[in-house]
Amino acid sequence: MTGSFEGKVALVTGATSGIGRATAIAFGRQGASVVVAGRREAEGFETVAQIEALGAAAKFVQTDVSRSADVENMVRTAVLTYGKLDCAINNASVGWPSGLKRLHEYSEAEWYEVSDINEKGVWLCMRSELKQMLHQEPDGDAGLRGVITNVGSVASLRAGPTAPYTASKHAVLGLTRSAALEYGRDAIRVNALCPGVVQTDMVNPGVTVPTEMAEMFVAANRLGRWGKPDEIADAILYSCSDESTFMTGHALVIDGGLSA
Ligand SMILES: NC(=O)c1ccc[n+]([C@@H]2O[C@H](COP(=O)([O-])OP(=O)(O)OC[C@H]3O[C@@H](n4cnc5c(N)ncnc54)[C@H](O)[C@@H]3O)[C@@H](O)[C@H]2O)c1
C-alpha cells in the first residue's frame, strides 16, 4: 500500500483490543490522527499510548456503540478535536456472550444483547458519521466527503457461529450495501470488511470457543493458520485509501481462503 493518511482523521470503534486496536495503530503509523473509541478506559488509553509512541495524535473517547448519546458524543469529540472525520471504522462487536447455543435456546434478552451492539450499534455509528460527512467539503483527487468501513465477518455471507451473531453480521452487510447506494452521489464510500478466523479475544480456544471448534476453523483456512489482526488492519486501511477510490458497497473478504 502506497497511500498515506497524513492529514486524515480516522475513527475506530472497539479499538481497545484485537482488530480494532491493530487498525487504530496502523492508521497512526500512516500519519492519521486517530479517535480511539471503546468501552474500556485502560485498554483505550493503552491504544492511544501505542499510537502516540509512533509520533501520531490520538484521543480516547469512552463509547458504548449501542447507546446513541455515546455515539453522538464520539463523533462530536472527533470533530471538536481534529476538525473533521475522513475515515470511520465501525468494528465494535460481541460474539456469543451468552454462549454457543442453538437458535431455539436463546432468550429474547440474549438475542438483543448481540443485535443491540452488532446491528443497531453499526447503524447508530453510521447515522452520526454520515451526518458529519455530509457537511464536509469533497476532498482529494477523488473528491470524497468520507469513507466508512464496517467490520462484518465471513458470517456476513454464510452461516457462522450462532444464529444471533450470523444474523447481526448479515445485517452489517445489508446496512453497508444500503448506505453505499444511498450516499454514493454524496461522494461517501461505504464498504464491509469480512474477516475469517483471526486470533483475538473473540475467538479464544478453550475460553470463548471449544478448542476443537477453533482447530476446525483453522483447518478450514486454506493457508492453514490463524489470521493476524494486522493482516485485517492492512485491508481496512486499503478500503479507506486512495488505492480503492472506486470501491463502494463491497464485501472485502480476508479469510485465508476459508470461504473458497
Ligand atoms: N476474530 C475473528 O475471528 C473475527 C472473525 C470475523 C469477524 N470478526 C469481527 O472483527 C471485529 C473485531 O473483533 P476482534 O476479533 O478484534 O475481537 P475483540 O473482542 O478483541 O474486539 C471487539 C471489540 O469490540 C468492543 N466492544 C464490544 N461491545 C462494545 C460496545 N457496546 N461498545 C463499544 N465497544 C464494544 C470490545 O470491547 C472489543 O474491544 C468484530 O466486528 C468481529 O465481529 C472477528
The ligand as an SDF file (V2000), in Angstrom:
LIG
                    3D

 44 48  0  0  0  0  0  0  0  0999 V2000
  -11.6160  -12.6850   15.4760 N   0  0  0  0  0  0  0  0  0  0  0  0
  -12.2610  -13.2420   14.4760 C   0  0  0  0  0  0  0  0  0  0  0  0
  -12.0280  -14.4140   14.1300 O   0  0  0  0  0  0  0  0  0  0  0  0
  -13.3060  -12.4600   13.7050 C   0  0  0  0  0  0  0  0  0  0  0  0
  -13.8760  -13.0630   12.5840 C   0  0  0  0  0  0  0  0  0  0  0  0
  -14.7980  -12.3600   11.8460 C   0  0  0  0  0  0  0  0  0  0  0  0
  -15.1660  -11.0840   12.2260 C   0  0  0  0  0  0  0  0  0  0  0  0
  -14.6030  -10.5170   13.3330 N   0  0  0  0  0  0  0  0  0  0  0  0
  -15.0330   -9.1680   13.6770 C   0  0  0  0  0  0  0  0  0  0  0  0
  -13.9090   -8.3450   13.9040 O   0  0  0  0  0  0  0  0  0  0  0  0
  -14.2870   -7.2710   14.7710 C   0  0  0  0  0  0  0  0  0  0  0  0
  -13.2700   -7.1170   15.8860 C   0  0  0  0  0  0  0  0  0  0  0  0
  -13.3070   -8.2610   16.7300 O   0  0  0  0  0  0  0  0  0  0  0  0
  -11.9830   -8.9070   17.3260 P   0  0  0  0  0  0  0  0  0  0  0  0
  -11.8180  -10.2250   16.6880 O   0  0  0  0  0  0  0  0  0  0  0  0
  -10.8800   -7.9220   17.2780 O   0  0  0  0  0  0  0  0  0  0  0  0
  -12.4320   -9.2210   18.8310 O   0  0  0  0  0  0  0  0  0  0  0  0
  -12.2950   -8.3440   20.1490 P   0  0  0  0  0  0  0  0  0  0  0  0
  -13.2160   -8.9500   21.1270 O   0  0  0  0  0  0  0  0  0  0  0  0
  -10.8600   -8.2110   20.5140 O   0  0  0  0  0  0  0  0  0  0  0  0
  -12.8020   -6.9070   19.6820 O   0  0  0  0  0  0  0  0  0  0  0  0
  -14.1240   -6.4490   19.7880 C   0  0  0  0  0  0  0  0  0  0  0  0
  -14.0710   -5.1100   20.4710 C   0  0  0  0  0  0  0  0  0  0  0  0
  -15.3640   -4.5070   20.4960 O   0  0  0  0  0  0  0  0  0  0  0  0
  -15.5470   -3.9590   21.7850 C   0  0  0  0  0  0  0  0  0  0  0  0
  -16.9800   -3.8190   22.0860 N   0  0  0  0  0  0  0  0  0  0  0  0
  -17.8800   -4.7970   22.3180 C   0  0  0  0  0  0  0  0  0  0  0  0
  -19.0790   -4.2520   22.5830 N   0  0  0  0  0  0  0  0  0  0  0  0
  -18.9230   -2.9050   22.5120 C   0  0  0  0  0  0  0  0  0  0  0  0
  -19.7880   -1.8070   22.6970 C   0  0  0  0  0  0  0  0  0  0  0  0
  -21.0830   -1.9780   23.0210 N   0  0  0  0  0  0  0  0  0  0  0  0
  -19.2990   -0.5680   22.5220 N   0  0  0  0  0  0  0  0  0  0  0  0
  -18.0070   -0.3730   22.2190 C   0  0  0  0  0  0  0  0  0  0  0  0
  -17.1260   -1.3720   22.0460 N   0  0  0  0  0  0  0  0  0  0  0  0
  -17.5830   -2.6310   22.1870 C   0  0  0  0  0  0  0  0  0  0  0  0
  -14.8610   -4.9430   22.7210 C   0  0  0  0  0  0  0  0  0  0  0  0
  -14.6040   -4.3940   23.9830 O   0  0  0  0  0  0  0  0  0  0  0  0
  -13.6050   -5.2500   21.9330 C   0  0  0  0  0  0  0  0  0  0  0  0
  -12.5990   -4.2930   22.1950 O   0  0  0  0  0  0  0  0  0  0  0  0
  -15.7020   -7.5950   15.2610 C   0  0  0  0  0  0  0  0  0  0  0  0
  -16.6410   -6.8660   14.4900 O   0  0  0  0  0  0  0  0  0  0  0  0
  -15.8240   -9.0790   14.9750 C   0  0  0  0  0  0  0  0  0  0  0  0
  -17.1630   -9.4860   14.8200 O   0  0  0  0  0  0  0  0  0  0  0  0
  -13.6840  -11.1780   14.0870 C   0  0  0  0  0  0  0  0  0  0  0  0
  1  2  1  0
  2  3  2  0
  2  4  1  0
  4  5  1  0
  4 44  2  0
  5  6  2  0
  6  7  1  0
  7  8  2  0
  8  9  1  0
  8 44  1  0
  9 10  1  0
  9 42  1  0
 10 11  1  0
 11 12  1  0
 11 40  1  0
 12 13  1  0
 13 14  1  0
 14 15  2  0
 14 16  1  0
 14 17  1  0
 17 18  1  0
 18 19  2  0
 18 20  1  0
 18 21  1  0
 21 22  1  0
 22 23  1  0
 23 24  1  0
 23 38  1  0
 24 25  1  0
 25 26  1  0
 25 36  1  0
 26 27  1  0
 26 35  1  0
 27 28  2  0
 28 29  1  0
 29 30  1  0
 29 35  2  0
 30 31  1  0
 30 32  2  0
 32 33  1  0
 33 34  2  0
 34 35  1  0
 36 37  1  0
 36 38  1  0
 38 39  1  0
 40 41  1  0
 40 42  1  0
 42 43  1  0
M  CHG  2   8   1  16  -1
M  END
$$$$
